[in-house]
């Protein structure tokens, strides 16, 4: 798998912004990727040293649209811990 296909998008929420202060960054990743592939992708794309990768699957939720019941798709997210001193600029102007 190509590195750009593994990392789908950064997750920018209030909680993930607080994690950035401790050198942890949160990404939405491809459902079939593993920790080693995620680590390689982050190191090659952002030119940083990754110390740890935690991965979790987020299950889809049932949603009601009128009488119709649908299931939102499941997805995978990764919390990447960088070496002290490294950082990733996720915001456009930062």
WOTA-V231259 format. One line per field, one symbol per residue. phi: phi as a letter, one per 40 degrees, with the letter a starting at -180 (. if undefined). burial: 1 if it has 24 or more other ideal C-beta (glycine too) atoms within 12 Angstrom, else 0. A space follows every 10 residues. Layout:
# WOTA-V231259
phi = ???
burial = ???
This chain:
# WOTA-V231259
phi = .cdcccccac bbbccccccc cbgbbbbcbc cccbcccccc cccccbfbbc cabbbacbcc bcbbbgccbb bcccabbbbb cccdhcabcc cdcc
burial = 0000011001 1000010011 0001111111 1010001110 1110010101 0010100000 0000000000 0000011111 1100000101 0000
